[in-house]
Amino acid sequence: MPDKSHNNNNSRSTNAHTHKQQPAESIVDDTTQDDNSPTAKIKKKLYKRPWFWVTLALSIVGIGIIIFLSIYSMAQNSNKQIITNGWSDIIKKANTLNTLADKVEDRASFDTYNSELQKLDTTISDKKSATQNLKYKAQDAQLYENFLSDFNKYTQASLEYSNKIIDYTKENSDSLKDLSATAKDSSDKLKDNTKYLSDSMPAQVFSIQDTLSKANKAILAVELSTKTLELATQAQTAKDIADKKAVEVDTNNYLNAFIAGNAATMRRYMTDAYQREYDFNQLTPASRASSYPASYRILTNQKVDQAQYKLEVNMLFKFRDGSGQYIVGYGMNMVYNASSASWLVDSVKEGSGF
């Protein structure tokens, strides 16, 4: 007969063993394990881990910084090219202008200079407009913009005065001198603080006001001389017209006295030398018994010099018996007498030449 007490002991032993294995089964049960346990942490999804988002954020920031630095570097290289090209082009125009400044001596040479000044001003204005392409402006770009702005004010004012060079005054020169000083200061700051600019702006380009002063004096001198000459010419022309008229008046008086046979009146219009040579007997009735002077016509009246005129005259003679008439040509030499302020007959020769 089996021993019941032995079976009972085995049963208790089995139950006890079964009870002791329960904790091991619960470790692998997902529904009952602790979230803070090592196994649970391993099994958590990646996007739920805090360090993942920190790493992602830092990566995005890093990529952004790299992209920005790349764009910034490209922009600075582009800015450098714009500044270098602009600076170089302005220097070329300035050197050309300076060469022409040394040759200004009259209106023609100044017009050439003025045309080149216009080109310089246009170049600066174009470069100023091109600064819109400057991005992420560093110190060099800011200094370049300041230089263009100040230089543009100087060249525009210079061009305004240059276009009215005859009216250029000392006050205009002083005004340009102030603008010049500001432009030169901006130029020096740009060159001194921008190491990649090798060439220097020529100093003479900031002396446009001096060139305009020189041109004003030279042109005024020439135009004043021209004006004086014009006035003198006009005065001489007026004098010639007046003299020619006076010569004809005095010649008419002389010829009318000759036709009338009036010796006394004729003497008033004759030089002393000619009076001594003249045969006044031809004025007597006896000398004019068969023919007499009836009328005359002045054919030419030409200036020989300031105090001498030559006239050609046709004198009409008629026969007293009415049988006809004839014409005699005379050449008359008229000279000016300052004491009587009149034109006197100095010689009369038959024929057109004397």
C-alpha positions in Angstrom: 0.0 0.0 0.0 1.5 3.3 -1.1 2.8 5.8 1.3 0.4 8.8 1.2 2.6 11.0 3.1 5.3 10.6 0.4 2.9 11.6 -2.4 1.8 14.6 -0.5 5.4 15.8 -0.1 6.0 15.4 -3.8 2.9 17.4 -4.6 4.0 20.3 -2.3 7.5 20.2 -3.8 6.1 20.4 -7.3 3.8 23.3 -6.4 6.6 25.1 -4.7 8.8 24.7 -7.8 6.1 25.9 -10.0 5.5 29.0 -7.9 9.2 29.8 -7.9 9.3 30.0 -11.8 6.6 32.6 -12.2 8.8 35.7 -11.9 11.0 34.5 -14.9 7.9 34.4 -17.1 6.8 37.9 -16.2 10.1 39.4 -17.5 9.3 38.6 -21.1 5.7 39.7 -20.8 5.4 43.1 -22.7 2.1 43.8 -21.1 3.4 43.7 -17.6 7.1 44.8 -17.8 8.3 48.2 -16.3 8.9 51.1 -18.9 12.1 51.9 -17.0 13.6 48.5 -17.2 16.7 48.0 -19.5 14.8 45.8 -21.9 12.0 48.3 -22.3 14.5 51.1 -23.2 16.1 48.9 -25.8 12.7 48.3 -27.4 11.6 51.9 -27.5 11.3 53.4 -31.0 14.1 55.7 -32.3 12.0 58.9 -32.8 10.9 58.6 -29.1 14.4 59.1 -27.9 15.3 62.7 -26.8 18.8 62.7 -28.1 17.5 61.9 -31.6 15.7 65.3 -31.9 18.7 67.2 -30.5 21.0 65.6 -33.0 18.6 66.3 -35.8 18.2 69.9 -34.8 21.9 70.4 -34.6 22.4 68.7 -38.0 19.8 71.1 -39.6 21.4 74.1 -38.0 24.8 72.9 -39.2 23.6 72.4 -42.8 22.0 75.8 -42.7 25.2 77.4 -41.5 27.2 75.7 -44.2 24.7 76.7 -46.9 24.7 80.3 -45.6 28.5 80.4 -45.5 28.6 79.1 -49.0 26.1 81.7 -50.3 27.9 84.5 -48.3 31.3 83.5 -49.7 29.9 83.5 -53.2 28.3 86.9 -52.6 31.5 88.3 -51.3 33.4 87.1 -54.3 30.8 88.6 -56.6 31.0 91.9 -54.6 34.7 91.9 -54.9 34.5 91.5 -58.7 31.9 94.3 -59.0 34.0 96.7 -56.9 37.3 95.8 -58.7 35.8 96.3 -62.1 34.0 99.5 -61.1 37.1 101.0 -59.5 39.3 100.0 -62.6 36.8 101.5 -65.1 36.6 104.8 -63.2 40.4 105.1 -63.0 40.6 104.6 -66.8 38.1 107.4 -67.4 39.8 109.6 -64.9 43.2 109.2 -66.5 41.8 110.1 -69.9 40.2 113.2 -68.4 43.4 114.2 -66.8 45.3 113.9 -70.1 42.8 116.3 -71.8 42.9 118.7 -68.8 46.5 119.5 -69.6 45.6 120.4 -73.2 42.7 122.9 -72.4 43.6 126.2 -73.9 40.7 127.3 -76.1 37.0 126.5 -76.8 37.7 123.5 -79.1 40.1 121.8 -76.6 37.7 122.5 -73.7 34.7 121.0 -75.6 36.7 117.8 -75.9 37.5 117.8 -72.2 33.9 118.5 -71.4 32.7 115.6 -73.5 35.1 113.3 -71.6 33.8 114.7 -68.3 30.3 113.7 -69.4 31.6 110.2 -70.0 33.2 110.0 -66.6 30.0 111.1 -64.9 28.0 108.6 -66.9 30.4 105.8 -65.9 30.1 106.7 -62.2 26.3 106.8 -62.4 26.3 103.4 -64.1 28.6 101.9 -61.4 26.3 103.4 -58.8 23.3 101.7 -60.3 25.2 98.4 -60.4 25.7 98.5 -56.6 22.1 97.1 -56.4 23.8 93.7 -57.2 25.9 93.9 -54.1 24.7 91.3 -51.5 25.5 90.8 -47.9 27.5 94.0 -47.9 30.8 93.9 -45.9 32.9 96.9 -45.2 34.4 97.1 -48.7 30.9 97.3 -50.3 29.8 100.0 -47.9 32.9 102.0 -48.6 32.5 101.5 -52.3 28.9 102.8 -52.2 30.0 105.8 -50.2 32.8 106.6 -52.7 30.4 106.4 -55.7 27.8 108.6 -54.0 30.3 111.3 -53.1 32.2 111.2 -56.4 28.9 111.3 -58.3 27.9 114.5 -56.6 31.2 116.0 -57.5 31.2 115.1 -61.2 27.5 116.1 -61.6 28.1 119.5 -60.1 31.3 119.8 -62.2 29.4 119.0 -65.4 26.7 121.5 -64.6 29.3 124.3 -64.3 31.3 123.0 -67.2 28.3 123.3 -69.5 28.1 127.0 -68.7 31.9 127.7 -68.6 31.5 131.3 -69.6 29.6 132.0 -66.4 31.9 130.0 -64.2 32.8 132.0 -61.0 35.1 131.7 -58.0 32.1 130.8 -55.9 31.4 127.9 -58.2 35.0 126.8 -57.8 34.9 127.0 -54.0 31.7 124.9 -54.1 33.4 122.2 -56.2 36.4 122.3 -54.0 34.3 121.2 -51.0 32.7 118.4 -53.0 36.1 117.4 -54.2 37.5 117.1 -50.7 34.6 114.8 -49.7 35.0 112.6 -52.8 38.7 112.3 -52.3 38.3 111.4 -48.6 35.8 108.6 -49.6 38.2 107.4 -52.3 41.2 107.2 -49.9 39.1 105.3 -47.3 38.0 102.8 -49.9 41.6 102.2 -51.2 43.1 102.1 -47.7 40.6 99.6 -46.3 40.2 97.4 -49.4 43.5 95.6 -49.9 42.6 93.9 -53.2 42.4 97.3 -54.9 45.9 97.7 -56.3 45.6 100.9 -58.4 45.1 104.3 -56.9 42.7 106.9 -58.1 44.7 109.8 -59.8 44.8 112.8 -57.6 44.3 115.2 -60.5 40.7 114.0 -61.1 39.8 115.8 -57.9 41.0 119.1 -59.4 38.3 119.6 -62.0 37.5 123.0 -60.5 41.0 124.1 -61.3 40.7 123.0 -64.9 37.4 124.8 -65.2 38.9 128.0 -63.9 41.8 127.8 -66.4 39.3 127.1 -69.2 37.1 130.0 -68.2 40.0 132.4 -68.4 41.3 131.1 -71.7 37.9 131.0 -73.4 37.0 134.5 -72.1 40.3 135.9 -73.3 39.7 134.5 -76.8 36.1 135.4 -76.9 36.8 138.9 -75.5 39.5 139.3 -78.2 37.0 138.1 -80.8 34.3 140.4 -79.4 36.7 143.3 -79.5 37.6 142.5 -83.0 34.0 142.2 -84.0 33.2 145.5 -82.4 36.2 147.1 -84.1 35.1 145.6 -87.4 31.6 146.9 -86.9 32.9 150.3 -85.9 35.2 150.4 -89.0 32.4 149.3 -91.2 30.2 152.1 -89.8 33.1 154.5 -90.3 33.6 153.4 -93.9 29.9 153.8 -94.7 30.0 157.3 -93.1 33.2 158.2 -94.9 32.0 157.0 -98.2 28.8 159.1 -97.8 30.9 162.1 -96.8 33.2 161.7 -99.8 30.2 161.7 -102.1 28.7 164.8 -100.4 32.0 166.7 -100.7 32.5 165.5 -104.3 29.0 166.6 -105.2 29.6 170.0 -103.8 32.9 170.3 -105.7 31.3 169.1 -109.0 28.3 171.4 -108.6 30.6 174.3 -108.0 32.5 173.3 -111.2 29.4 173.2 -113.3 28.4 176.6 -111.9 31.9 178.0 -112.5 32.1 179.1 -108.8 35.8 179.1 -108.0 35.4 180.2 -104.4 33.2 177.3 -103.6 35.4 174.9 -105.4 38.4 176.0 -103.4 36.6 175.0 -100.2 36.8 171.3 -101.4 40.3 171.4 -102.8 43.6 170.7 -101.2 46.1 173.6 -101.2 48.4 171.6 -103.5 45.6 171.0 -106.0 44.5 174.7 -105.9 48.0 175.6 -106.9 47.9 173.2 -109.9 44.4 174.0 -111.0 43.6 176.3 -114.0 40.7 178.3 -112.8 40.5 180.1 -116.2 38.5 177.1 -117.5 35.6 178.4 -115.4 35.3 181.7 -117.3 32.6 182.3 -119.9 35.2 182.6 -122.5 36.5 179.1 -121.9 32.9 177.8 -122.1 31.8 179.7 -125.1 31.3 176.7 -127.3 30.5 174.0 -124.7 29.8 173.8 -121.0 29.4 171.1 -118.3 25.8 170.3 -117.8 25.6 167.4 -115.4 27.6 164.5 -114.0 27.3 160.9 -112.6 29.5 159.2 -110.0 30.3 155.8 -111.3 32.5 154.3 -108.5 33.6 155.3 -105.0 36.3 153.1 -103.6 38.3 153.2 -100.4 42.1 153.2 -100.9 43.0 153.5 -97.2 41.7 155.2 -94.1 42.3 158.7 -95.5 41.9 158.3 -99.3 39.1 157.4 -101.7 39.1 157.1 -105.5 36.1 158.0 -107.6 35.2 157.6 -111.3 33.0 160.3 -112.7 31.3 160.9 -116.0 30.8 164.6 -116.8 28.2 165.5 -119.6 29.1 168.5 -121.8 26.7 170.2 -124.2 27.4 172.4 -127.2 25.9 175.9 -126.9 24.6 175.8 -130.4 22.5 172.8 -129.5 24.3 170.6 -132.0 25.0 167.8 -129.5 26.8 166.7 -126.4 29.7 164.5 -125.3 30.9 162.8 -122.1 34.3 163.1 -120.4 35.5 160.6 -117.8 37.5 161.8 -114.8 39.4 160.1 -112.1 39.2 162.0 -108.8 41.4 161.5 -105.8 39.8 162.5 -102.5 41.8 162.8 -99.3 40.7 163.5 -95.7 41.6 166.8 -94.1 41.6 166.5 -90.3 41.7 170.3 -89.6 38.5 170.9 -91.6 37.1 167.4 -90.9 36.2 167.2 -94.6 37.2 165.3 -97.8 39.1 167.4 -100.3 39.9 166.9 -104.0 43.6 166.3 -104.3 43.7 165.6 -108.0 41.5 165.2 -111.1 42.6 163.5 -114.2 40.8 162.9 -117.4 40.2 159.2 -117.9 39.4 156.5 -115.3 42.9 155.9 -114.0 45.4 158.1 -112.1 
